[in-house]
Amino acid sequence: MSITLQACAQCGARQYPPRDLCRVCLADALGSVEETGEGRLIVSAIVHRSLEPDFAGDLPLRIGTVHLACGLRIIAFVDAGLADGAPVRLRQEAGRDGAALWYAGALETGA
């Protein structure tokens, strides 16, 4: 399983969210690249209240910051049972309204 990120054809920098210009060199030569989605859960927190009605029935929610091997940091929903500092793999799923949401799950060894 892999994730798709925006990448600069000039300097190779990955970025999320997608932008019109590269965050590093300001080039507009941007395309898509597949990444493994592997990284480490830096820190997580429990959200007990949300102003977003779509998440009201799912509370409490666990969110965290994932540092990807490609150097990006992405905030994602965190699967139960993962400790801060654990190796994870990101996946992207469509939310109820069709928007893409990031999820961090356990990194399966040998996968």
Biopython code that builds the backbone (N, CA, C, O; Angstrom):
import numpy as np
from Bio.PDB.StructureBuilder import StructureBuilder

atoms = [
    (1, "MET", "N", (0.849, -1.173, 0.000)),
    (1, "MET", "CA", (0.000, 0.000, 0.000)),
    (1, "MET", "C", (0.893, 1.234, 0.000)),
    (1, "MET", "O", (1.935, 1.261, 0.654)),
    (2, "SER", "N", (0.472, 2.245, -0.737)),
    (2, "SER", "CA", (1.256, 3.463, -0.802)),
    (2, "SER", "C", (0.326, 4.669, -0.737)),
    (2, "SER", "O", (-0.895, 4.556, -0.850)),
    (3, "ILE", "N", (0.950, 5.818, -0.552)),
    (3, "ILE", "CA", (0.207, 7.074, -0.533)),
    (3, "ILE", "C", (0.754, 7.954, -1.661)),
    (3, "ILE", "O", (1.889, 7.771, -2.101)),
    (4, "THR", "N", (-0.037, 8.884, -2.111)),
    (4, "THR", "CA", (0.382, 9.801, -3.161)),
    (4, "THR", "C", (0.592, 11.185, -2.570)),
    (4, "THR", "O", (-0.285, 11.728, -1.897)),
    (5, "LEU", "N", (1.763, 11.748, -2.830)),
    (5, "LEU", "CA", (2.092, 13.084, -2.360)),
    (5, "LEU", "C", (2.512, 13.934, -3.545)),
    (5, "LEU", "O", (2.855, 13.414, -4.607)),
    (6, "GLN", "N", (2.482, 15.226, -3.358)),
    (6, "GLN", "CA", (2.961, 16.140, -4.384)),
    (6, "GLN", "C", (4.478, 16.235, -4.261)),
    (6, "GLN", "O", (5.014, 16.281, -3.154)),
    (7, "ALA", "N", (5.172, 16.264, -5.410)),
    (7, "ALA", "CA", (6.632, 16.342, -5.414)),
    (7, "ALA", "C", (7.086, 17.355, -6.454)),
    (7, "ALA", "O", (6.457, 17.516, -7.500)),
    (8, "CYS", "N", (8.171, 18.026, -6.155)),
    (8, "CYS", "CA", (8.747, 19.008, -7.054)),
    (8, "CYS", "C", (9.702, 18.306, -8.021)),
    (8, "CYS", "O", (10.594, 17.576, -7.590)),
    (9, "ALA", "N", (9.520, 18.521, -9.315)),
    (9, "ALA", "CA", (10.387, 17.921, -10.318)),
    (9, "ALA", "C", (11.763, 18.589, -10.351)),
    (9, "ALA", "O", (12.721, 18.010, -10.862)),
    (10, "GLN", "N", (11.864, 19.801, -9.809)),
    (10, "GLN", "CA", (13.132, 20.531, -9.855)),
    (10, "GLN", "C", (14.040, 20.163, -8.685)),
    (10, "GLN", "O", (15.221, 19.881, -8.891)),
    (11, "CYS", "N", (13.503, 20.161, -7.446)),
    (11, "CYS", "CA", (14.365, 19.892, -6.284)),
    (11, "CYS", "C", (14.036, 18.579, -5.577)),
    (11, "CYS", "O", (14.793, 18.139, -4.711)),
    (12, "GLY", "N", (12.919, 17.952, -5.934)),
    (12, "GLY", "CA", (12.558, 16.667, -5.340)),
    (12, "GLY", "C", (11.814, 16.737, -4.021)),
    (12, "GLY", "O", (11.469, 15.696, -3.463)),
    (13, "ALA", "N", (11.554, 17.929, -3.502)),
    (13, "ALA", "CA", (10.868, 18.068, -2.220)),
    (13, "ALA", "C", (9.446, 17.531, -2.295)),
    (13, "ALA", "O", (8.738, 17.752, -3.277)),
    (14, "ARG", "N", (9.037, 16.823, -1.243)),
    (14, "ARG", "CA", (7.650, 16.373, -1.112)),
    (14, "ARG", "C", (6.901, 17.422, -0.304)),
    (14, "ARG", "O", (7.486, 18.105, 0.537)),
    (15, "GLN", "N", (5.598, 17.546, -0.564)),
    (15, "GLN", "CA", (4.818, 18.503, 0.216)),
    (15, "GLN", "C", (3.378, 18.057, 0.348)),
    (15, "GLN", "O", (2.814, 17.399, -0.527)),
    (16, "TYR", "N", (2.810, 18.438, 1.470)),
    (16, "TYR", "CA", (1.396, 18.228, 1.754)),
    (16, "TYR", "C", (0.977, 19.341, 2.691)),
    (16, "TYR", "O", (1.696, 19.633, 3.647)),
    (17, "PRO", "N", (-0.141, 19.959, 2.456)),
    (17, "PRO", "CA", (-1.099, 19.753, 1.373)),
    (17, "PRO", "C", (-0.539, 20.250, 0.042)),
    (17, "PRO", "O", (0.448, 20.985, 0.009)),
    (18, "PRO", "N", (-1.183, 19.838, -1.062)),
    (18, "PRO", "CA", (-0.732, 20.282, -2.385)),
    (18, "PRO", "C", (-0.779, 21.806, -2.507)),
    (18, "PRO", "O", (-1.669, 22.461, -1.966)),
    (19, "ARG", "N", (0.192, 22.346, -3.223)),
    (19, "ARG", "CA", (0.285, 23.791, -3.429)),
    (19, "ARG", "C", (0.532, 24.073, -4.913)),
    (19, "ARG", "O", (0.746, 23.152, -5.702)),
    (20, "ASP", "N", (0.501, 25.345, -5.278)),
    (20, "ASP", "CA", (0.782, 25.748, -6.652)),
    (20, "ASP", "C", (2.276, 25.841, -6.923)),
    (20, "ASP", "O", (2.718, 25.663, -8.058)),
    (21, "LEU", "N", (3.062, 26.124, -5.871)),
    (21, "LEU", "CA", (4.517, 26.256, -5.988)),
    (21, "LEU", "C", (5.197, 25.380, -4.952)),
    (21, "LEU", "O", (4.624, 25.077, -3.905)),
    (22, "CYS", "N", (6.424, 24.976, -5.252)),
    (22, "CYS", "CA", (7.208, 24.175, -4.314)),
    (22, "CYS", "C", (7.518, 24.987, -3.065)),
    (22, "CYS", "O", (7.894, 26.155, -3.154)),
    (23, "ARG", "N", (7.359, 24.370, -1.909)),
    (23, "ARG", "CA", (7.617, 25.053, -0.636)),
    (23, "ARG", "C", (9.101, 25.303, -0.406)),
    (23, "ARG", "O", (9.463, 26.122, 0.439)),
    (24, "VAL", "N", (9.972, 24.607, -1.150)),
    (24, "VAL", "CA", (11.416, 24.735, -0.958)),
    (24, "VAL", "C", (12.040, 25.683, -1.977)),
    (24, "VAL", "O", (12.725, 26.634, -1.602)),
    (25, "CYS", "N", (11.806, 25.426, -3.275)),
    (25, "CYS", "CA", (12.484, 26.211, -4.315)),
    (25, "CYS", "C", (11.555, 27.125, -5.116)),
    (25, "CYS", "O", (12.015, 27.855, -5.994)),
    (26, "LEU", "N", (10.267, 27.092, -4.825)),
    (26, "LEU", "CA", (9.248, 27.919, -5.475)),
    (26, "LEU", "C", (9.027, 27.602, -6.953)),
    (26, "LEU", "O", (8.416, 28.396, -7.670)),
    (27, "ALA", "N", (9.514, 26.460, -7.412)),
    (27, "ALA", "CA", (9.269, 26.041, -8.796)),
    (27, "ALA", "C", (7.802, 25.644, -8.945)),
    (27, "ALA", "O", (7.149, 25.265, -7.973)),
    (28, "ASP", "N", (7.294, 25.734, -10.174)),
    (28, "ASP", "CA", (5.915, 25.317, -10.417)),
    (28, "ASP", "C", (5.854, 23.968, -11.135)),
    (28, "ASP", "O", (4.790, 23.564, -11.605)),
    (29, "ALA", "N", (6.980, 23.276, -11.220)),
    (29, "ALA", "CA", (7.052, 21.962, -11.861)),
    (29, "ALA", "C", (6.709, 20.886, -10.834)),
    (29, "ALA", "O", (7.594, 20.205, -10.314)),
    (30, "LEU", "N", (5.424, 20.740, -10.549)),
    (30, "LEU", "CA", (4.979, 19.819, -9.502)),
    (30, "LEU", "C", (4.220, 18.656, -10.103)),
    (30, "LEU", "O", (3.469, 18.813, -11.066)),
    (31, "GLY", "N", (4.423, 17.505, -9.530)),
    (31, "GLY", "CA", (3.725, 16.304, -9.968)),
    (31, "GLY", "C", (3.400, 15.428, -8.775)),
    (31, "GLY", "O", (3.521, 15.858, -7.628)),
    (32, "SER", "N", (2.993, 14.216, -9.042)),
    (32, "SER", "CA", (2.649, 13.279, -7.980)),
    (32, "SER", "C", (3.698, 12.179, -7.893)),
    (32, "SER", "O", (4.299, 11.792, -8.895)),
    (33, "VAL", "N", (3.903, 11.692, -6.691)),
    (33, "VAL", "CA", (4.838, 10.602, -6.461)),
    (33, "VAL", "C", (4.242, 9.660, -5.426)),
    (33, "VAL", "O", (3.563, 10.096, -4.496)),
    (34, "GLU", "N", (4.497, 8.374, -5.589)),
    (34, "GLU", "CA", (4.040, 7.374, -4.626)),
    (34, "GLU", "C", (5.090, 7.225, -3.526)),
    (34, "GLU", "O", (6.282, 7.115, -3.813)),
    (35, "GLU", "N", (4.651, 7.222, -2.282)),
    (35, "GLU", "CA", (5.515, 7.001, -1.123)),
    (35, "GLU", "C", (4.950, 5.834, -0.333)),
    (35, "GLU", "O", (3.781, 5.484, -0.493)),
    (36, "THR", "N", (5.765, 5.232, 0.514)),
    (36, "THR", "CA", (5.324, 4.072, 1.297)),
    (36, "THR", "C", (4.323, 4.453, 2.377)),
    (36, "THR", "O", (3.494, 3.634, 2.774)),
    (37, "GLY", "N", (4.396, 5.688, 2.851)),
    (37, "GLY", "CA", (3.531, 6.095, 3.957)),
    (37, "GLY", "C", (4.087, 5.687, 5.306)),
    (37, "GLY", "O", (3.427, 5.865, 6.329)),
    (38, "GLU", "N", (5.306, 5.138, 5.320)),
    (38, "GLU", "CA", (5.911, 4.707, 6.585)),
    (38, "GLU", "C", (6.478, 5.897, 7.335)),
    (38, "GLU", "O", (7.026, 6.828, 6.745)),
    (39, "GLY", "N", (6.334, 5.844, 8.645)),
    (39, "GLY", "CA", (6.849, 6.904, 9.484)),
    (39, "GLY", "C", (6.755, 6.523, 10.950)),
    (39, "GLY", "O", (6.646, 5.348, 11.301)),
    (40, "ARG", "N", (6.800, 7.537, 11.793)),
    (40, "ARG", "CA", (6.754, 7.327, 13.233)),
    (40, "ARG", "C", (5.733, 8.281, 13.832)),
    (40, "ARG", "O", (5.671, 9.455, 13.466)),
    (41, "LEU", "N", (4.929, 7.760, 14.763)),
    (41, "LEU", "CA", (3.968, 8.593, 15.478)),
    (41, "LEU", "C", (4.736, 9.423, 16.491)),
    (41, "LEU", "O", (5.268, 8.883, 17.461)),
    (42, "ILE", "N", (4.798, 10.719, 16.278)),
    (42, "ILE", "CA", (5.566, 11.586, 17.172)),
    (42, "ILE", "C", (4.830, 11.760, 18.493)),
    (42, "ILE", "O", (5.389, 11.518, 19.562)),
    (43, "VAL", "N", (3.578, 12.179, 18.412)),
    (43, "VAL", "CA", (2.786, 12.433, 19.619)),
    (43, "VAL", "C", (1.311, 12.348, 19.245)),
    (43, "VAL", "O", (0.938, 12.602, 18.100)),
    (44, "SER", "N", (0.482, 11.993, 20.211)),
    (44, "SER", "CA", (-0.956, 11.905, 19.954)),
    (44, "SER", "C", (-1.734, 12.543, 21.095)),
    (44, "SER", "O", (-1.201, 12.778, 22.179)),
    (45, "ALA", "N", (-2.999, 12.817, 20.827)),
    (45, "ALA", "CA", (-3.884, 13.422, 21.820)),
    (45, "ALA", "C", (-5.298, 12.919, 21.583)),
    (45, "ALA", "O", (-5.632, 12.470, 20.487)),
    (46, "ILE", "N", (-6.119, 12.998, 22.609)),
    (46, "ILE", "CA", (-7.513, 12.594, 22.517)),
    (46, "ILE", "C", (-8.379, 13.846, 22.385)),
    (46, "ILE", "O", (-8.259, 14.782, 23.175)),
    (47, "VAL", "N", (-9.250, 13.851, 21.379)),
    (47, "VAL", "CA", (-10.188, 14.953, 21.164)),
    (47, "VAL", "C", (-11.538, 14.516, 21.728)),
    (47, "VAL", "O", (-12.102, 13.512, 21.291)),
    (48, "HIS", "N", (-12.053, 15.270, 22.698)),
    (48, "HIS", "CA", (-13.311, 14.924, 23.345)),
    (48, "HIS", "C", (-14.500, 15.716, 22.807)),
    (48, "HIS", "O", (-15.650, 15.309, 22.977)),
    (49, "ARG", "N", (-14.220, 16.858, 22.152)),
    (49, "ARG", "CA", (-15.286, 17.688, 21.603)),
    (49, "ARG", "C", (-14.882, 18.153, 20.214)),
    (49, "ARG", "O", (-13.714, 18.443, 19.952)),
    (50, "SER", "N", (-15.866, 18.218, 19.334)),
    (50, "SER", "CA", (-15.599, 18.677, 17.979)),
    (50, "SER", "C", (-16.739, 19.566, 17.513)),
    (50, "SER", "O", (-17.908, 19.291, 17.788)),
    (51, "LEU", "N", (-16.392, 20.629, 16.809)),
    (51, "LEU", "CA", (-17.398, 21.505, 16.222)),
    (51, "LEU", "C", (-17.864, 20.971, 14.873)),
    (51, "LEU", "O", (-18.766, 21.534, 14.254)),
    (52, "GLU", "N", (-17.245, 19.881, 14.422)),
    (52, "GLU", "CA", (-17.602, 19.267, 13.145)),
    (52, "GLU", "C", (-18.677, 18.208, 13.379)),
    (52, "GLU", "O", (-18.396, 17.191, 14.014)),
    (53, "PRO", "N", (-19.902, 18.417, 12.884)),
    (53, "PRO", "CA", (-20.993, 17.465, 13.134)),
    (53, "PRO", "C", (-20.699, 16.041, 12.648)),
    (53, "PRO", "O", (-21.192, 15.076, 13.233)),
    (54, "ASP", "N", (-19.898, 15.904, 11.580)),
    (54, "ASP", "CA", (-19.588, 14.565, 11.063)),
    (54, "ASP", "C", (-18.815, 13.702, 12.053)),
    (54, "ASP", "O", (-18.854, 12.475, 11.965)),
    (55, "PHE", "N", (-18.118, 14.327, 12.988)),
    (55, "PHE", "CA", (-17.317, 13.568, 13.953)),
    (55, "PHE", "C", (-17.986, 13.418, 15.310)),
    (55, "PHE", "O", (-17.452, 12.728, 16.179)),
    (56, "ALA", "N", (-19.127, 14.035, 15.515)),
    (56, "ALA", "CA", (-19.795, 14.022, 16.823)),
    (56, "ALA", "C", (-20.066, 12.604, 17.324)),
    (56, "ALA", "O", (-19.903, 12.329, 18.513)),
    (57, "GLY", "N", (-20.469, 11.718, 16.445)),
    (57, "GLY", "CA", (-20.772, 10.355, 16.857)),
    (57, "GLY", "C", (-19.546, 9.486, 17.077)),
    (57, "GLY", "O", (-19.668, 8.374, 17.592)),
    (58, "ASP", "N", (-18.369, 9.966, 16.699)),
    (58, "ASP", "CA", (-17.132, 9.185, 16.812)),
    (58, "ASP", "C", (-16.278, 9.583, 18.007)),
    (58, "ASP", "O", (-15.220, 8.993, 18.224)),
    (59, "LEU", "N", (-16.707, 10.560, 18.779)),
    (59, "LEU", "CA", (-15.903, 11.047, 19.905)),
    (59, "LEU", "C", (-15.860, 10.027, 21.029)),
    (59, "LEU", "O", (-16.828, 9.287, 21.206)),
    (60, "PRO", "N", (-14.787, 9.956, 21.789)),
    (60, "PRO", "CA", (-13.541, 10.699, 21.592)),
    (60, "PRO", "C", (-12.728, 10.135, 20.433)),
    (60, "PRO", "O", (-12.793, 8.944, 20.130)),
    (61, "LEU", "N", (-11.959, 11.018, 19.789)),
    (61, "LEU", "CA", (-11.091, 10.666, 18.674)),
    (61, "LEU", "C", (-9.639, 10.835, 19.079)),
    (61, "LEU", "O", (-9.299, 11.731, 19.852)),
    (62, "ARG", "N", (-8.800, 9.985, 18.562)),
    (62, "ARG", "CA", (-7.365, 10.119, 18.814)),
    (62, "ARG", "C", (-6.713, 10.633, 17.540)),
    (62, "ARG", "O", (-6.867, 10.043, 16.471)),
    (63, "ILE", "N", (-5.987, 11.735, 17.660)),
    (63, "ILE", "CA", (-5.248, 12.290, 16.538)),
    (63, "ILE", "C", (-3.779, 12.375, 16.927)),
    (63, "ILE", "O", (-3.438, 12.376, 18.110)),
    (64, "GLY", "N", (-2.921, 12.446, 15.926)),
    (64, "GLY", "CA", (-1.503, 12.544, 16.216)),
    (64, "GLY", "C", (-0.726, 13.076, 15.034)),
    (64, "GLY", "O", (-1.243, 13.186, 13.922)),
    (65, "THR", "N", (0.523, 13.403, 15.295)),
    (65, "THR", "CA", (1.434, 13.879, 14.262)),
    (65, "THR", "C", (2.349, 12.743, 13.857)),
    (65, "THR", "O", (3.005, 12.126, 14.697)),
    (66, "VAL", "N", (2.388, 12.472, 12.555)),
    (66, "VAL", "CA", (3.228, 11.407, 12.011)),
    (66, "VAL", "C", (4.366, 12.043, 11.223)),
    (66, "VAL", "O", (4.137, 12.881, 10.351)),
    (67, "HIS", "N", (5.603, 11.634, 11.542)),
    (67, "HIS", "CA", (6.777, 12.074, 10.788)),
    (67, "HIS", "C", (7.088, 10.990, 9.771)),
    (67, "HIS", "O", (7.531, 9.899, 10.130)),
    (68, "LEU", "N", (6.854, 11.294, 8.505)),
    (68, "LEU", "CA", (7.066, 10.330, 7.434)),
    (68, "LEU", "C", (8.552, 10.182, 7.106)),
    (68, "LEU", "O", (9.344, 11.094, 7.344)),
    (69, "ALA", "N", (8.915, 9.033, 6.561)),
    (69, "ALA", "CA", (10.300, 8.775, 6.174)),
    (69, "ALA", "C", (10.776, 9.779, 5.124)),
    (69, "ALA", "O", (11.970, 10.069, 5.056)),
    (70, "CYS", "N", (9.866, 10.317, 4.303)),
    (70, "CYS", "CA", (10.240, 11.296, 3.270)),
    (70, "CYS", "C", (10.438, 12.694, 3.848)),
    (70, "CYS", "O", (10.779, 13.618, 3.110)),
    (71, "GLY", "N", (10.232, 12.868, 5.158)),
    (71, "GLY", "CA", (10.501, 14.143, 5.816)),
    (71, "GLY", "C", (9.294, 14.985, 6.161)),
    (71, "GLY", "O", (9.425, 15.947, 6.917)),
    (72, "LEU", "N", (8.127, 14.664, 5.639)),
    (72, "LEU", "CA", (6.923, 15.443, 5.953)),
    (72, "LEU", "C", (6.340, 15.059, 7.297)),
    (72, "LEU", "O", (6.556, 13.952, 7.791)),
    (73, "ARG", "N", (5.607, 15.975, 7.876)),
    (73, "ARG", "CA", (4.810, 15.700, 9.081)),
    (73, "ARG", "C", (3.347, 15.912, 8.718)),
    (73, "ARG", "O", (2.972, 16.945, 8.163)),
    (74, "ILE", "N", (2.523, 14.910, 9.044)),
    (74, "ILE", "CA", (1.102, 14.963, 8.704)),
    (74, "ILE", "C", (0.293, 14.630, 9.947)),
    (74, "ILE", "O", (0.632, 13.702, 10.681)),
    (75, "ILE", "N", (-0.770, 15.379, 10.185)),
    (75, "ILE", "CA", (-1.681, 15.097, 11.290)),
    (75, "ILE", "C", (-2.715, 14.096, 10.797)),
    (75, "ILE", "O", (-3.309, 14.270, 9.732)),
    (76, "ALA", "N", (-2.923, 13.042, 11.587)),
    (76, "ALA", "CA", (-3.796, 11.951, 11.166)),
    (76, "ALA", "C", (-4.594, 11.414, 12.337)),
    (76, "ALA", "O", (-4.238, 11.627, 13.496)),
    (77, "PHE", "N", (-5.679, 10.715, 12.025)),
    (77, "PHE", "CA", (-6.378, 9.946, 13.045)),
    (77, "PHE", "C", (-5.507, 8.735, 13.361)),
    (77, "PHE", "O", (-4.889, 8.160, 12.465)),
    (78, "VAL", "N", (-5.459, 8.350, 14.629)),
    (78, "VAL", "CA", (-4.562, 7.281, 15.065)),
    (78, "VAL", "C", (-5.374, 6.074, 15.505)),
    (78, "VAL", "O", (-6.304, 6.198, 16.302)),
    (79, "ASP", "N", (-5.017, 4.900, 14.980)),
    (79, "ASP", "CA", (-5.673, 3.658, 15.368)),
    (79, "ASP", "C", (-5.415, 3.356, 16.833)),
    (79, "ASP", "O", (-4.388, 3.757, 17.380)),
    (80, "ALA", "N", (-6.341, 2.650, 17.472)),
    (80, "ALA", "CA", (-6.205, 2.271, 18.883)),
    (80, "ALA", "C", (-4.992, 1.360, 19.069)),
    (80, "ALA", "O", (-4.635, 0.590, 18.178)),
    (81, "GLY", "N", (-4.379, 1.460, 20.220)),
    (81, "GLY", "CA", (-3.296, 0.564, 20.578)),
    (81, "GLY", "C", (-1.914, 1.023, 20.167)),
    (81, "GLY", "O", (-0.934, 0.356, 20.497)),
    (82, "LEU", "N", (-1.794, 2.136, 19.460)),
    (82, "LEU", "CA", (-0.482, 2.629, 19.053)),
    (82, "LEU", "C", (0.081, 3.558, 20.109)),
    (82, "LEU", "O", (-0.598, 4.478, 20.565)),
    (83, "ALA", "N", (1.313, 3.316, 20.494)),
    (83, "ALA", "CA", (1.982, 4.171, 21.476)),
    (83, "ALA", "C", (2.715, 5.292, 20.748)),
    (83, "ALA", "O", (3.156, 5.123, 19.612)),
    (84, "ASP", "N", (2.841, 6.437, 21.413)),
    (84, "ASP", "CA", (3.642, 7.523, 20.850)),
    (84, "ASP", "C", (5.050, 6.989, 20.615)),
    (84, "ASP", "O", (5.602, 6.290, 21.464)),
    (85, "GLY", "N", (5.627, 7.316, 19.470)),
    (85, "GLY", "CA", (6.945, 6.832, 19.101)),
    (85, "GLY", "C", (6.928, 5.554, 18.276)),
    (85, "GLY", "O", (7.972, 5.118, 17.790)),
    (86, "ALA", "N", (5.756, 4.948, 18.111)),
    (86, "ALA", "CA", (5.638, 3.681, 17.387)),
    (86, "ALA", "C", (5.788, 3.889, 15.884)),
    (86, "ALA", "O", (5.396, 4.932, 15.361)),
    (87, "PRO", "N", (6.354, 2.903, 15.183)),
    (87, "PRO", "CA", (6.375, 2.978, 13.723)),
    (87, "PRO", "C", (4.967, 2.774, 13.180)),
    (87, "PRO", "O", (4.228, 1.912, 13.655)),
    (88, "VAL", "N", (4.603, 3.572, 12.182)),
    (88, "VAL", "CA", (3.247, 3.520, 11.621)),
    (88, "VAL", "C", (3.300, 3.576, 10.100)),
    (88, "VAL", "O", (4.335, 3.873, 9.502)),
    (89, "ARG", "N", (2.160, 3.285, 9.498)),
    (89, "ARG", "CA", (1.983, 3.464, 8.055)),
    (89, "ARG", "C", (0.709, 4.278, 7.864)),
    (89, "ARG", "O", (-0.339, 3.946, 8.417)),
    (90, "LEU", "N", (0.808, 5.340, 7.080)),
    (90, "LEU", "CA", (-0.357, 6.174, 6.788)),
    (90, "LEU", "C", (-1.172, 5.564, 5.659)),
    (90, "LEU", "O", (-0.638, 4.931, 4.749)),
    (91, "ARG", "N", (-2.470, 5.772, 5.743)),
    (91, "ARG", "CA", (-3.379, 5.425, 4.667)),
    (91, "ARG", "C", (-4.366, 6.575, 4.543)),
    (91, "ARG", "O", (-4.617, 7.305, 5.502)),
    (92, "GLN", "N", (-4.914, 6.720, 3.363)),
    (92, "GLN", "CA", (-5.875, 7.788, 3.124)),
    (92, "GLN", "C", (-7.208, 7.159, 2.778)),
    (92, "GLN", "O", (-7.288, 6.262, 1.939)),
    (93, "GLU", "N", (-8.260, 7.643, 3.438)),
    (93, "GLU", "CA", (-9.606, 7.139, 3.211)),
    (93, "GLU", "C", (-10.543, 8.314, 2.986)),
    (93, "GLU", "O", (-10.282, 9.426, 3.445)),
    (94, "ALA", "N", (-11.619, 8.063, 2.285)),
    (94, "ALA", "CA", (-12.619, 9.110, 2.042)),
    (94, "ALA", "C", (-13.516, 9.248, 3.264)),
    (94, "ALA", "O", (-14.001, 8.255, 3.806)),
    (95, "GLY", "N", (-13.731, 10.486, 3.691)),
    (95, "GLY", "CA", (-14.636, 10.762, 4.791)),
    (95, "GLY", "C", (-16.082, 10.716, 4.327)),
    (95, "GLY", "O", (-16.362, 10.444, 3.160)),
    (96, "ARG", "N", (-16.984, 10.981, 5.236)),
    (96, "ARG", "CA", (-18.415, 10.938, 4.914)),
    (96, "ARG", "C", (-18.801, 11.916, 3.819)),
    (96, "ARG", "O", (-19.711, 11.652, 3.034)),
    (97, "ASP", "N", (-18.105, 13.050, 3.768)),
    (97, "ASP", "CA", (-18.428, 14.058, 2.752)),
    (97, "ASP", "C", (-17.556, 13.917, 1.499)),
    (97, "ASP", "O", (-17.619, 14.753, 0.598)),
    (98, "GLY", "N", (-16.750, 12.863, 1.446)),
    (98, "GLY", "CA", (-15.899, 12.631, 0.290)),
    (98, "GLY", "C", (-14.498, 13.195, 0.418)),
    (98, "GLY", "O", (-13.630, 12.882, -0.397)),
    (99, "ALA", "N", (-14.260, 14.030, 1.438)),
    (99, "ALA", "CA", (-12.929, 14.597, 1.648)),
    (99, "ALA", "C", (-11.967, 13.497, 2.106)),
    (99, "ALA", "O", (-12.365, 12.575, 2.818)),
    (100, "ALA", "N", (-10.717, 13.599, 1.698)),
    (100, "ALA", "CA", (-9.707, 12.611, 2.079)),
    (100, "ALA", "C", (-9.252, 12.846, 3.519)),
    (100, "ALA", "O", (-8.977, 13.977, 3.918)),
    (101, "LEU", "N", (-9.179, 11.767, 4.286)),
    (101, "LEU", "CA", (-8.718, 11.818, 5.676)),
    (101, "LEU", "C", (-7.533, 10.885, 5.835)),
    (101, "LEU", "O", (-7.498, 9.813, 5.231)),
    (102, "TRP", "N", (-6.560, 11.286, 6.644)),
    (102, "TRP", "CA", (-5.380, 10.475, 6.914)),
    (102, "TRP", "C", (-5.603, 9.625, 8.162)),
    (102, "TRP", "O", (-6.174, 10.093, 9.147)),
    (103, "TYR", "N", (-5.154, 8.382, 8.112)),
    (103, "TYR", "CA", (-5.210, 7.467, 9.257)),
    (103, "TYR", "C", (-3.843, 6.831, 9.450)),
    (103, "TYR", "O", (-3.200, 6.441, 8.476)),
    (104, "ALA", "N", (-3.390, 6.722, 10.697)),
    (104, "ALA", "CA", (-2.124, 6.079, 11.025)),
    (104, "ALA", "C", (-2.419, 4.734, 11.684)),
    (104, "ALA", "O", (-3.130, 4.662, 12.687)),
    (105, "GLY", "N", (-1.863, 3.673, 11.106)),
    (105, "GLY", "CA", (-2.038, 2.338, 11.638)),
    (105, "GLY", "C", (-0.687, 1.703, 11.915)),
    (105, "GLY", "O", (0.353, 2.235, 11.528)),
    (106, "ALA", "N", (-0.713, 0.577, 12.580)),
    (106, "ALA", "CA", (0.532, -0.119, 12.922)),
    (106, "ALA", "C", (1.280, -0.502, 11.652)),
    (106, "ALA", "O", (0.681, -0.905, 10.655)),
    (107, "LEU", "N", (2.582, -0.370, 11.708)),
    (107, "LEU", "CA", (3.435, -0.777, 10.596)),
    (107, "LEU", "C", (3.651, -2.270, 10.710)),
    (107, "LEU", "O", (4.306, -2.749, 11.636)),
    (108, "GLU", "N", (3.097, -2.996, 9.763)),
    (108, "GLU", "CA", (3.202, -4.462, 9.798)),
    (108, "GLU", "C", (4.588, -4.865, 9.330)),
    (108, "GLU", "O", (5.009, -4.483, 8.238)),
    (109, "THR", "N", (5.297, -5.627, 10.137)),
    (109, "THR", "CA", (6.637, -6.047, 9.779)),
    (109, "THR", "C", (6.566, -7.095, 8.669)),
    (109, "THR", "O", (5.681, -7.950, 8.650)),
    (110, "GLY", "N", (7.505, -7.004, 7.767)),
    (110, "GLY", "CA", (7.528, -7.948, 6.651)),
    (110, "GLY", "C", (6.576, -7.609, 5.540)),
    (110, "GLY", "O", (6.423, -8.393, 4.603)),
    (111, "ALA", "N", (5.923, -6.451, 5.614)),
    (111, "ALA", "CA", (4.942, -6.074, 4.581)),
    (111, "ALA", "C", (5.613, -5.310, 3.463)),
    (111, "ALA", "O", (4.951, -4.909, 2.506)),
]
sb = StructureBuilder()
sb.init_structure("model")
sb.init_model(0)
sb.init_chain("A")
sb.init_seg("    ")
for serial, (resi, resn, name, xyz) in enumerate(atoms, 1):
    if name == "N":
        sb.init_residue(resn, " ", resi, " ")
    sb.init_atom(name, np.array(xyz, "f"), 0.0, 1.0, " ", f" {name:<3s}", serial, name[0])
structure = sb.get_structure()
